[in-house]
Amino acid sequence: MKAQVYLGGYYSSDNGMTKDYAEAAKWWQKAVEQGDAGAQYNLGLCYAEGNGVAKNLSEAAKLYRKAAEQGNAKAQYNLGVYYAKGKSLKKDIAEAAKWWRKAAEQGDAKAQYNLGICYENGYGVTKDKVESEKWYRKAKEQNK
């Protein structure tokens, strides 16, 4: 499974060869079928952007959810964005804040910033200036 994830990464990166997202997606799909969270996130990106597969935001959201439920912070952040913007999922800012919190607690700076916005404005959470400042500070500390 790890070799499949690696091969997908190889085909999707700048390694001196032409990128081949279709080949990357093929290998990540094999790892997805075995439950690999990294592959789920990577294939979700492919579906979100239409790289190597037909663009399909619903499929991207499903893959992000699978990876997010396994603790993948990047997938948690992206799932939060999908809920916040109503991308193929019903717009639900409380659900977005929930996923951003999970990613923020793992150190994802973008999730920390978004969670700060949520607390500052009471989006999906109780308005809380102290919590807002805490998350903004954590995000800023990473983006020096």
Chimera marker file (.cmm) of the C-alpha trace (Angstrom):
<marker_set name="trace">
<marker id="1" x="0.000" y="0.000" z="0.000" r="1" g="1" b="0" radius="0.5"/>
<marker id="2" x="2.770" y="2.477" z="0.878" r="1" g="1" b="0" radius="0.5"/>
<marker id="3" x="4.459" y="1.730" z="-2.442" r="1" g="1" b="0" radius="0.5"/>
<marker id="4" x="1.214" y="2.586" z="-4.227" r="1" g="1" b="0" radius="0.5"/>
<marker id="5" x="1.013" y="5.906" z="-2.386" r="1" g="1" b="0" radius="0.5"/>
<marker id="6" x="4.666" y="6.556" z="-3.222" r="1" g="1" b="0" radius="0.5"/>
<marker id="7" x="4.147" y="5.770" z="-6.907" r="1" g="1" b="0" radius="0.5"/>
<marker id="8" x="1.182" y="8.122" z="-7.033" r="1" g="1" b="0" radius="0.5"/>
<marker id="9" x="3.338" y="10.839" z="-5.501" r="1" g="1" b="0" radius="0.5"/>
<marker id="10" x="6.090" y="10.121" z="-7.998" r="1" g="1" b="0" radius="0.5"/>
<marker id="11" x="3.742" y="10.559" z="-10.960" r="1" g="1" b="0" radius="0.5"/>
<marker id="12" x="2.246" y="13.763" z="-9.544" r="1" g="1" b="0" radius="0.5"/>
<marker id="13" x="5.478" y="15.564" z="-8.646" r="1" g="1" b="0" radius="0.5"/>
<marker id="14" x="8.186" y="17.488" z="-10.431" r="1" g="1" b="0" radius="0.5"/>
<marker id="15" x="10.817" y="14.779" z="-10.627" r="1" g="1" b="0" radius="0.5"/>
<marker id="16" x="12.336" y="15.589" z="-13.986" r="1" g="1" b="0" radius="0.5"/>
<marker id="17" x="9.617" y="13.728" z="-15.856" r="1" g="1" b="0" radius="0.5"/>
<marker id="18" x="6.301" y="14.902" z="-17.208" r="1" g="1" b="0" radius="0.5"/>
<marker id="19" x="3.579" y="14.755" z="-14.585" r="1" g="1" b="0" radius="0.5"/>
<marker id="20" x="0.986" y="12.073" z="-15.197" r="1" g="1" b="0" radius="0.5"/>
<marker id="21" x="-1.963" y="12.651" z="-12.898" r="1" g="1" b="0" radius="0.5"/>
<marker id="22" x="-3.967" y="9.840" z="-14.471" r="1" g="1" b="0" radius="0.5"/>
<marker id="23" x="-1.224" y="7.392" z="-13.508" r="1" g="1" b="0" radius="0.5"/>
<marker id="24" x="-0.972" y="8.969" z="-10.036" r="1" g="1" b="0" radius="0.5"/>
<marker id="25" x="-4.726" y="8.657" z="-9.558" r="1" g="1" b="0" radius="0.5"/>
<marker id="26" x="-4.605" y="5.014" z="-10.622" r="1" g="1" b="0" radius="0.5"/>
<marker id="27" x="-2.036" y="4.172" z="-7.931" r="1" g="1" b="0" radius="0.5"/>
<marker id="28" x="-3.739" y="6.249" z="-5.255" r="1" g="1" b="0" radius="0.5"/>
<marker id="29" x="-7.051" y="4.521" z="-6.027" r="1" g="1" b="0" radius="0.5"/>
<marker id="30" x="-5.414" y="1.181" z="-5.262" r="1" g="1" b="0" radius="0.5"/>
<marker id="31" x="-4.222" y="2.513" z="-1.891" r="1" g="1" b="0" radius="0.5"/>
<marker id="32" x="-7.621" y="4.138" z="-1.224" r="1" g="1" b="0" radius="0.5"/>
<marker id="33" x="-9.237" y="0.722" z="-1.616" r="1" g="1" b="0" radius="0.5"/>
<marker id="34" x="-6.964" y="-0.473" z="1.181" r="1" g="1" b="0" radius="0.5"/>
<marker id="35" x="-7.920" y="2.434" z="3.455" r="1" g="1" b="0" radius="0.5"/>
<marker id="36" x="-4.822" y="4.653" z="3.242" r="1" g="1" b="0" radius="0.5"/>
<marker id="37" x="-5.669" y="8.169" z="4.502" r="1" g="1" b="0" radius="0.5"/>
<marker id="38" x="-2.870" y="9.874" z="2.564" r="1" g="1" b="0" radius="0.5"/>
<marker id="39" x="-4.049" y="8.329" z="-0.676" r="1" g="1" b="0" radius="0.5"/>
<marker id="40" x="-7.637" y="9.288" z="0.137" r="1" g="1" b="0" radius="0.5"/>
<marker id="41" x="-6.548" y="12.911" z="0.585" r="1" g="1" b="0" radius="0.5"/>
<marker id="42" x="-4.385" y="12.908" z="-2.559" r="1" g="1" b="0" radius="0.5"/>
<marker id="43" x="-7.078" y="11.335" z="-4.723" r="1" g="1" b="0" radius="0.5"/>
<marker id="44" x="-9.556" y="13.812" z="-3.231" r="1" g="1" b="0" radius="0.5"/>
<marker id="45" x="-7.317" y="16.614" z="-4.516" r="1" g="1" b="0" radius="0.5"/>
<marker id="46" x="-7.327" y="15.000" z="-7.948" r="1" g="1" b="0" radius="0.5"/>
<marker id="47" x="-11.133" y="14.961" z="-8.010" r="1" g="1" b="0" radius="0.5"/>
<marker id="48" x="-11.322" y="18.504" z="-6.645" r="1" g="1" b="0" radius="0.5"/>
<marker id="49" x="-9.100" y="19.849" z="-9.418" r="1" g="1" b="0" radius="0.5"/>
<marker id="50" x="-9.857" y="17.380" z="-12.196" r="1" g="1" b="0" radius="0.5"/>
<marker id="51" x="-6.249" y="16.185" z="-12.314" r="1" g="1" b="0" radius="0.5"/>
<marker id="52" x="-6.060" y="12.745" z="-13.928" r="1" g="1" b="0" radius="0.5"/>
<marker id="53" x="-9.767" y="12.133" z="-13.323" r="1" g="1" b="0" radius="0.5"/>
<marker id="54" x="-12.962" y="13.967" z="-14.179" r="1" g="1" b="0" radius="0.5"/>
<marker id="55" x="-13.576" y="16.826" z="-11.767" r="1" g="1" b="0" radius="0.5"/>
<marker id="56" x="-16.110" y="15.658" z="-9.191" r="1" g="1" b="0" radius="0.5"/>
<marker id="57" x="-16.531" y="17.675" z="-5.989" r="1" g="1" b="0" radius="0.5"/>
<marker id="58" x="-18.846" y="15.086" z="-4.449" r="1" g="1" b="0" radius="0.5"/>
<marker id="59" x="-16.212" y="12.385" z="-4.854" r="1" g="1" b="0" radius="0.5"/>
<marker id="60" x="-13.561" y="14.760" z="-3.500" r="1" g="1" b="0" radius="0.5"/>
<marker id="61" x="-15.716" y="15.415" z="-0.426" r="1" g="1" b="0" radius="0.5"/>
<marker id="62" x="-16.225" y="11.675" z="0.161" r="1" g="1" b="0" radius="0.5"/>
<marker id="63" x="-12.497" y="11.032" z="-0.029" r="1" g="1" b="0" radius="0.5"/>
<marker id="64" x="-11.677" y="13.997" z="2.212" r="1" g="1" b="0" radius="0.5"/>
<marker id="65" x="-14.170" y="12.681" z="4.781" r="1" g="1" b="0" radius="0.5"/>
<marker id="66" x="-12.578" y="9.214" z="4.768" r="1" g="1" b="0" radius="0.5"/>
<marker id="67" x="-9.125" y="10.715" z="5.286" r="1" g="1" b="0" radius="0.5"/>
<marker id="68" x="-10.386" y="13.270" z="7.820" r="1" g="1" b="0" radius="0.5"/>
<marker id="69" x="-12.015" y="10.565" z="9.913" r="1" g="1" b="0" radius="0.5"/>
<marker id="70" x="-8.616" y="8.866" z="10.076" r="1" g="1" b="0" radius="0.5"/>
<marker id="71" x="-7.044" y="12.073" z="11.397" r="1" g="1" b="0" radius="0.5"/>
<marker id="72" x="-5.530" y="13.568" z="8.224" r="1" g="1" b="0" radius="0.5"/>
<marker id="73" x="-5.282" y="17.291" z="9.083" r="1" g="1" b="0" radius="0.5"/>
<marker id="74" x="-5.160" y="18.503" z="5.471" r="1" g="1" b="0" radius="0.5"/>
<marker id="75" x="-8.318" y="16.547" z="4.674" r="1" g="1" b="0" radius="0.5"/>
<marker id="76" x="-9.967" y="17.911" z="7.824" r="1" g="1" b="0" radius="0.5"/>
<marker id="77" x="-9.141" y="21.447" z="6.710" r="1" g="1" b="0" radius="0.5"/>
<marker id="78" x="-10.449" y="20.836" z="3.169" r="1" g="1" b="0" radius="0.5"/>
<marker id="79" x="-13.615" y="19.191" z="4.452" r="1" g="1" b="0" radius="0.5"/>
<marker id="80" x="-14.191" y="22.273" z="6.587" r="1" g="1" b="0" radius="0.5"/>
<marker id="81" x="-13.837" y="24.447" z="3.484" r="1" g="1" b="0" radius="0.5"/>
<marker id="82" x="-16.357" y="22.285" z="1.629" r="1" g="1" b="0" radius="0.5"/>
<marker id="83" x="-18.867" y="22.722" z="4.452" r="1" g="1" b="0" radius="0.5"/>
<marker id="84" x="-18.200" y="26.453" z="4.757" r="1" g="1" b="0" radius="0.5"/>
<marker id="85" x="-18.636" y="27.105" z="1.045" r="1" g="1" b="0" radius="0.5"/>
<marker id="86" x="-21.319" y="24.503" z="0.374" r="1" g="1" b="0" radius="0.5"/>
<marker id="87" x="-19.086" y="22.689" z="-2.130" r="1" g="1" b="0" radius="0.5"/>
<marker id="88" x="-21.053" y="19.516" z="-2.905" r="1" g="1" b="0" radius="0.5"/>
<marker id="89" x="-22.095" y="19.411" z="0.750" r="1" g="1" b="0" radius="0.5"/>
<marker id="90" x="-24.887" y="21.297" z="2.437" r="1" g="1" b="0" radius="0.5"/>
<marker id="91" x="-23.466" y="24.576" z="3.713" r="1" g="1" b="0" radius="0.5"/>
<marker id="92" x="-22.962" y="24.113" z="7.443" r="1" g="1" b="0" radius="0.5"/>
<marker id="93" x="-20.571" y="26.470" z="9.209" r="1" g="1" b="0" radius="0.5"/>
<marker id="94" x="-20.850" y="24.585" z="12.515" r="1" g="1" b="0" radius="0.5"/>
<marker id="95" x="-19.677" y="21.431" z="10.747" r="1" g="1" b="0" radius="0.5"/>
<marker id="96" x="-16.900" y="23.444" z="9.075" r="1" g="1" b="0" radius="0.5"/>
<marker id="97" x="-15.762" y="24.757" z="12.463" r="1" g="1" b="0" radius="0.5"/>
<marker id="98" x="-15.771" y="21.203" z="13.859" r="1" g="1" b="0" radius="0.5"/>
<marker id="99" x="-13.410" y="19.968" z="11.149" r="1" g="1" b="0" radius="0.5"/>
<marker id="100" x="-11.229" y="23.069" z="11.333" r="1" g="1" b="0" radius="0.5"/>
<marker id="101" x="-10.853" y="22.522" z="15.071" r="1" g="1" b="0" radius="0.5"/>
<marker id="102" x="-9.628" y="18.973" z="14.481" r="1" g="1" b="0" radius="0.5"/>
<marker id="103" x="-7.074" y="20.219" z="11.952" r="1" g="1" b="0" radius="0.5"/>
<marker id="104" x="-6.148" y="23.244" z="14.093" r="1" g="1" b="0" radius="0.5"/>
<marker id="105" x="-5.432" y="21.016" z="17.083" r="1" g="1" b="0" radius="0.5"/>
<marker id="106" x="-2.939" y="19.171" z="14.869" r="1" g="1" b="0" radius="0.5"/>
<marker id="107" x="-1.188" y="22.430" z="14.016" r="1" g="1" b="0" radius="0.5"/>
<marker id="108" x="-2.713" y="23.310" z="10.640" r="1" g="1" b="0" radius="0.5"/>
<marker id="109" x="-2.195" y="27.096" z="10.398" r="1" g="1" b="0" radius="0.5"/>
<marker id="110" x="-4.988" y="27.716" z="7.868" r="1" g="1" b="0" radius="0.5"/>
<marker id="111" x="-7.444" y="25.834" z="10.060" r="1" g="1" b="0" radius="0.5"/>
<marker id="112" x="-6.254" y="27.791" z="13.102" r="1" g="1" b="0" radius="0.5"/>
<marker id="113" x="-6.836" y="31.056" z="11.267" r="1" g="1" b="0" radius="0.5"/>
<marker id="114" x="-10.294" y="30.002" z="10.051" r="1" g="1" b="0" radius="0.5"/>
<marker id="115" x="-11.220" y="28.848" z="13.531" r="1" g="1" b="0" radius="0.5"/>
<marker id="116" x="-10.130" y="32.251" z="14.819" r="1" g="1" b="0" radius="0.5"/>
<marker id="117" x="-12.547" y="33.871" z="12.363" r="1" g="1" b="0" radius="0.5"/>
<marker id="118" x="-15.315" y="31.542" z="13.537" r="1" g="1" b="0" radius="0.5"/>
<marker id="119" x="-14.801" y="32.483" z="17.181" r="1" g="1" b="0" radius="0.5"/>
<marker id="120" x="-14.402" y="36.182" z="16.403" r="1" g="1" b="0" radius="0.5"/>
<marker id="121" x="-17.742" y="36.312" z="14.587" r="1" g="1" b="0" radius="0.5"/>
<marker id="122" x="-19.692" y="33.486" z="16.210" r="1" g="1" b="0" radius="0.5"/>
<marker id="123" x="-19.769" y="31.442" z="12.997" r="1" g="1" b="0" radius="0.5"/>
<marker id="124" x="-20.789" y="27.920" z="13.954" r="1" g="1" b="0" radius="0.5"/>
<marker id="125" x="-19.459" y="28.404" z="17.491" r="1" g="1" b="0" radius="0.5"/>
<marker id="126" x="-20.206" y="30.680" z="20.399" r="1" g="1" b="0" radius="0.5"/>
<marker id="127" x="-18.576" y="34.064" z="19.886" r="1" g="1" b="0" radius="0.5"/>
<marker id="128" x="-15.473" y="34.136" z="22.084" r="1" g="1" b="0" radius="0.5"/>
<marker id="129" x="-12.781" y="36.805" z="21.804" r="1" g="1" b="0" radius="0.5"/>
<marker id="130" x="-10.292" y="34.877" z="23.955" r="1" g="1" b="0" radius="0.5"/>
<marker id="131" x="-10.646" y="31.715" z="21.819" r="1" g="1" b="0" radius="0.5"/>
<marker id="132" x="-10.425" y="33.795" z="18.677" r="1" g="1" b="0" radius="0.5"/>
<marker id="133" x="-7.179" y="35.441" z="19.768" r="1" g="1" b="0" radius="0.5"/>
<marker id="134" x="-5.755" y="32.070" z="20.823" r="1" g="1" b="0" radius="0.5"/>
<marker id="135" x="-6.271" y="30.552" z="17.372" r="1" g="1" b="0" radius="0.5"/>
<marker id="136" x="-5.070" y="33.666" z="15.539" r="1" g="1" b="0" radius="0.5"/>
<marker id="137" x="-1.927" y="33.655" z="17.674" r="1" g="1" b="0" radius="0.5"/>
<marker id="138" x="-1.242" y="29.978" z="16.943" r="1" g="1" b="0" radius="0.5"/>
<marker id="139" x="-1.643" y="30.590" z="13.216" r="1" g="1" b="0" radius="0.5"/>
<marker id="140" x="0.600" y="33.657" z="13.304" r="1" g="1" b="0" radius="0.5"/>
<marker id="141" x="3.327" y="31.816" z="15.209" r="1" g="1" b="0" radius="0.5"/>
<marker id="142" x="3.574" y="29.341" z="12.339" r="1" g="1" b="0" radius="0.5"/>
<marker id="143" x="3.609" y="31.971" z="9.597" r="1" g="1" b="0" radius="0.5"/>
<marker id="144" x="6.582" y="34.022" z="10.771" r="1" g="1" b="0" radius="0.5"/>
<link id1="1" id2="2" r="1" g="1" b="0" radius="0.2"/>
<link id1="2" id2="3" r="1" g="1" b="0" radius="0.2"/>
<link id1="3" id2="4" r="1" g="1" b="0" radius="0.2"/>
<link id1="4" id2="5" r="1" g="1" b="0" radius="0.2"/>
<link id1="5" id2="6" r="1" g="1" b="0" radius="0.2"/>
<link id1="6" id2="7" r="1" g="1" b="0" radius="0.2"/>
<link id1="7" id2="8" r="1" g="1" b="0" radius="0.2"/>
<link id1="8" id2="9" r="1" g="1" b="0" radius="0.2"/>
<link id1="9" id2="10" r="1" g="1" b="0" radius="0.2"/>
<link id1="10" id2="11" r="1" g="1" b="0" radius="0.2"/>
<link id1="11" id2="12" r="1" g="1" b="0" radius="0.2"/>
<link id1="12" id2="13" r="1" g="1" b="0" radius="0.2"/>
<link id1="13" id2="14" r="1" g="1" b="0" radius="0.2"/>
<link id1="14" id2="15" r="1" g="1" b="0" radius="0.2"/>
<link id1="15" id2="16" r="1" g="1" b="0" radius="0.2"/>
<link id1="16" id2="17" r="1" g="1" b="0" radius="0.2"/>
<link id1="17" id2="18" r="1" g="1" b="0" radius="0.2"/>
<link id1="18" id2="19" r="1" g="1" b="0" radius="0.2"/>
<link id1="19" id2="20" r="1" g="1" b="0" radius="0.2"/>
<link id1="20" id2="21" r="1" g="1" b="0" radius="0.2"/>
<link id1="21" id2="22" r="1" g="1" b="0" radius="0.2"/>
<link id1="22" id2="23" r="1" g="1" b="0" radius="0.2"/>
<link id1="23" id2="24" r="1" g="1" b="0" radius="0.2"/>
<link id1="24" id2="25" r="1" g="1" b="0" radius="0.2"/>
<link id1="25" id2="26" r="1" g="1" b="0" radius="0.2"/>
<link id1="26" id2="27" r="1" g="1" b="0" radius="0.2"/>
<link id1="27" id2="28" r="1" g="1" b="0" radius="0.2"/>
<link id1="28" id2="29" r="1" g="1" b="0" radius="0.2"/>
<link id1="29" id2="30" r="1" g="1" b="0" radius="0.2"/>
<link id1="30" id2="31" r="1" g="1" b="0" radius="0.2"/>
<link id1="31" id2="32" r="1" g="1" b="0" radius="0.2"/>
<link id1="32" id2="33" r="1" g="1" b="0" radius="0.2"/>
<link id1="33" id2="34" r="1" g="1" b="0" radius="0.2"/>
<link id1="34" id2="35" r="1" g="1" b="0" radius="0.2"/>
<link id1="35" id2="36" r="1" g="1" b="0" radius="0.2"/>
<link id1="36" id2="37" r="1" g="1" b="0" radius="0.2"/>
<link id1="37" id2="38" r="1" g="1" b="0" radius="0.2"/>
<link id1="38" id2="39" r="1" g="1" b="0" radius="0.2"/>
<link id1="39" id2="40" r="1" g="1" b="0" radius="0.2"/>
<link id1="40" id2="41" r="1" g="1" b="0" radius="0.2"/>
<link id1="41" id2="42" r="1" g="1" b="0" radius="0.2"/>
<link id1="42" id2="43" r="1" g="1" b="0" radius="0.2"/>
<link id1="43" id2="44" r="1" g="1" b="0" radius="0.2"/>
<link id1="44" id2="45" r="1" g="1" b="0" radius="0.2"/>
<link id1="45" id2="46" r="1" g="1" b="0" radius="0.2"/>
<link id1="46" id2="47" r="1" g="1" b="0" radius="0.2"/>
<link id1="47" id2="48" r="1" g="1" b="0" radius="0.2"/>
<link id1="48" id2="49" r="1" g="1" b="0" radius="0.2"/>
<link id1="49" id2="50" r="1" g="1" b="0" radius="0.2"/>
<link id1="50" id2="51" r="1" g="1" b="0" radius="0.2"/>
<link id1="51" id2="52" r="1" g="1" b="0" radius="0.2"/>
<link id1="52" id2="53" r="1" g="1" b="0" radius="0.2"/>
<link id1="53" id2="54" r="1" g="1" b="0" radius="0.2"/>
<link id1="54" id2="55" r="1" g="1" b="0" radius="0.2"/>
<link id1="55" id2="56" r="1" g="1" b="0" radius="0.2"/>
<link id1="56" id2="57" r="1" g="1" b="0" radius="0.2"/>
<link id1="57" id2="58" r="1" g="1" b="0" radius="0.2"/>
<link id1="58" id2="59" r="1" g="1" b="0" radius="0.2"/>
<link id1="59" id2="60" r="1" g="1" b="0" radius="0.2"/>
<link id1="60" id2="61" r="1" g="1" b="0" radius="0.2"/>
<link id1="61" id2="62" r="1" g="1" b="0" radius="0.2"/>
<link id1="62" id2="63" r="1" g="1" b="0" radius="0.2"/>
<link id1="63" id2="64" r="1" g="1" b="0" radius="0.2"/>
<link id1="64" id2="65" r="1" g="1" b="0" radius="0.2"/>
<link id1="65" id2="66" r="1" g="1" b="0" radius="0.2"/>
<link id1="66" id2="67" r="1" g="1" b="0" radius="0.2"/>
<link id1="67" id2="68" r="1" g="1" b="0" radius="0.2"/>
<link id1="68" id2="69" r="1" g="1" b="0" radius="0.2"/>
<link id1="69" id2="70" r="1" g="1" b="0" radius="0.2"/>
<link id1="70" id2="71" r="1" g="1" b="0" radius="0.2"/>
<link id1="71" id2="72" r="1" g="1" b="0" radius="0.2"/>
<link id1="72" id2="73" r="1" g="1" b="0" radius="0.2"/>
<link id1="73" id2="74" r="1" g="1" b="0" radius="0.2"/>
<link id1="74" id2="75" r="1" g="1" b="0" radius="0.2"/>
<link id1="75" id2="76" r="1" g="1" b="0" radius="0.2"/>
<link id1="76" id2="77" r="1" g="1" b="0" radius="0.2"/>
<link id1="77" id2="78" r="1" g="1" b="0" radius="0.2"/>
<link id1="78" id2="79" r="1" g="1" b="0" radius="0.2"/>
<link id1="79" id2="80" r="1" g="1" b="0" radius="0.2"/>
<link id1="80" id2="81" r="1" g="1" b="0" radius="0.2"/>
<link id1="81" id2="82" r="1" g="1" b="0" radius="0.2"/>
<link id1="82" id2="83" r="1" g="1" b="0" radius="0.2"/>
<link id1="83" id2="84" r="1" g="1" b="0" radius="0.2"/>
<link id1="84" id2="85" r="1" g="1" b="0" radius="0.2"/>
<link id1="85" id2="86" r="1" g="1" b="0" radius="0.2"/>
<link id1="86" id2="87" r="1" g="1" b="0" radius="0.2"/>
<link id1="87" id2="88" r="1" g="1" b="0" radius="0.2"/>
<link id1="88" id2="89" r="1" g="1" b="0" radius="0.2"/>
<link id1="89" id2="90" r="1" g="1" b="0" radius="0.2"/>
<link id1="90" id2="91" r="1" g="1" b="0" radius="0.2"/>
<link id1="91" id2="92" r="1" g="1" b="0" radius="0.2"/>
<link id1="92" id2="93" r="1" g="1" b="0" radius="0.2"/>
<link id1="93" id2="94" r="1" g="1" b="0" radius="0.2"/>
<link id1="94" id2="95" r="1" g="1" b="0" radius="0.2"/>
<link id1="95" id2="96" r="1" g="1" b="0" radius="0.2"/>
<link id1="96" id2="97" r="1" g="1" b="0" radius="0.2"/>
<link id1="97" id2="98" r="1" g="1" b="0" radius="0.2"/>
<link id1="98" id2="99" r="1" g="1" b="0" radius="0.2"/>
<link id1="99" id2="100" r="1" g="1" b="0" radius="0.2"/>
<link id1="100" id2="101" r="1" g="1" b="0" radius="0.2"/>
<link id1="101" id2="102" r="1" g="1" b="0" radius="0.2"/>
<link id1="102" id2="103" r="1" g="1" b="0" radius="0.2"/>
<link id1="103" id2="104" r="1" g="1" b="0" radius="0.2"/>
<link id1="104" id2="105" r="1" g="1" b="0" radius="0.2"/>
<link id1="105" id2="106" r="1" g="1" b="0" radius="0.2"/>
<link id1="106" id2="107" r="1" g="1" b="0" radius="0.2"/>
<link id1="107" id2="108" r="1" g="1" b="0" radius="0.2"/>
<link id1="108" id2="109" r="1" g="1" b="0" radius="0.2"/>
<link id1="109" id2="110" r="1" g="1" b="0" radius="0.2"/>
<link id1="110" id2="111" r="1" g="1" b="0" radius="0.2"/>
<link id1="111" id2="112" r="1" g="1" b="0" radius="0.2"/>
<link id1="112" id2="113" r="1" g="1" b="0" radius="0.2"/>
<link id1="113" id2="114" r="1" g="1" b="0" radius="0.2"/>
<link id1="114" id2="115" r="1" g="1" b="0" radius="0.2"/>
<link id1="115" id2="116" r="1" g="1" b="0" radius="0.2"/>
<link id1="116" id2="117" r="1" g="1" b="0" radius="0.2"/>
<link id1="117" id2="118" r="1" g="1" b="0" radius="0.2"/>
<link id1="118" id2="119" r="1" g="1" b="0" radius="0.2"/>
<link id1="119" id2="120" r="1" g="1" b="0" radius="0.2"/>
<link id1="120" id2="121" r="1" g="1" b="0" radius="0.2"/>
<link id1="121" id2="122" r="1" g="1" b="0" radius="0.2"/>
<link id1="122" id2="123" r="1" g="1" b="0" radius="0.2"/>
<link id1="123" id2="124" r="1" g="1" b="0" radius="0.2"/>
<link id1="124" id2="125" r="1" g="1" b="0" radius="0.2"/>
<link id1="125" id2="126" r="1" g="1" b="0" radius="0.2"/>
<link id1="126" id2="127" r="1" g="1" b="0" radius="0.2"/>
<link id1="127" id2="128" r="1" g="1" b="0" radius="0.2"/>
<link id1="128" id2="129" r="1" g="1" b="0" radius="0.2"/>
<link id1="129" id2="130" r="1" g="1" b="0" radius="0.2"/>
<link id1="130" id2="131" r="1" g="1" b="0" radius="0.2"/>
<link id1="131" id2="132" r="1" g="1" b="0" radius="0.2"/>
<link id1="132" id2="133" r="1" g="1" b="0" radius="0.2"/>
<link id1="133" id2="134" r="1" g="1" b="0" radius="0.2"/>
<link id1="134" id2="135" r="1" g="1" b="0" radius="0.2"/>
<link id1="135" id2="136" r="1" g="1" b="0" radius="0.2"/>
<link id1="136" id2="137" r="1" g="1" b="0" radius="0.2"/>
<link id1="137" id2="138" r="1" g="1" b="0" radius="0.2"/>
<link id1="138" id2="139" r="1" g="1" b="0" radius="0.2"/>
<link id1="139" id2="140" r="1" g="1" b="0" radius="0.2"/>
<link id1="140" id2="141" r="1" g="1" b="0" radius="0.2"/>
<link id1="141" id2="142" r="1" g="1" b="0" radius="0.2"/>
<link id1="142" id2="143" r="1" g="1" b="0" radius="0.2"/>
<link id1="143" id2="144" r="1" g="1" b="0" radius="0.2"/>
</marker_set>
